[in-house]
Amino acid sequence: MSRSVRTHGSSGLDVLKTEDVTLPDTNPAASPPLGRRRDRKSRRDLLGKTPEDQEMTDVAAEANKALVLEAFDTLFNKRDYNAAEKLWSAEYIQHSAHIRPGRDGLFDLVKSMPTSLRYQPGLILAEGDYVIVHGRFSGSGRPAAWIAADVVRVRDGRLVEHWDVLQDEATEAESESGRPMFGDHFPA
């Protein structure tokens, strides 16, 4: 088992260090001896979830990922604002510094951009009500595409809150790592 110790790093940030500590195995979720079955109550994992609970969580996460992909495609690629209104909450909370507040702020930004704007999703992860998608915004009229990590909170089948981290996409000549920031090749 591990024990956590909070220290302060040289950057002034809290750092959480983990030290190994050996404790006797008293985990009720540990595997039972062969030939014995756990009853429903004892089949819970460390988070208190049964396999059935986890399956439902996985289904919800997949539904949330599909919703975010549909919403982004509908707004950024298809520019179907009527359909997008059904996917973004009227009480949408925007945390991006470059976008005015609310759903209207986002929609107005997209309306102001060239019709060549495209969104391409990459890796997508979901946990509970949150979805993170790594993607590329291209054709915006900027010198370089934006590589984004968009964090979206979903509630009742709608996008209700958004944060992002944006970075200009590096060319091969600009990349210190020698690897593309998105996908498997550098931009042309």
Secondary structure, DSSP 8 states (H G I E B T S, - for coil): -EEEEEEE-TTSSEEEEEEE-------TTS---TT----GGGG--TTS--HHHHHHHHHHHHHHHHHHHHHHIIIIIS--HHHHHTTEEEEEEE--TTS-SHHHHHHHHHHHS-TT-EEEEEEEEEETTEEEEEEEEE-SSSSS-EEEEEEEEEETTEEEEEEEEEEE---TTT-SSSS-SSTTS---
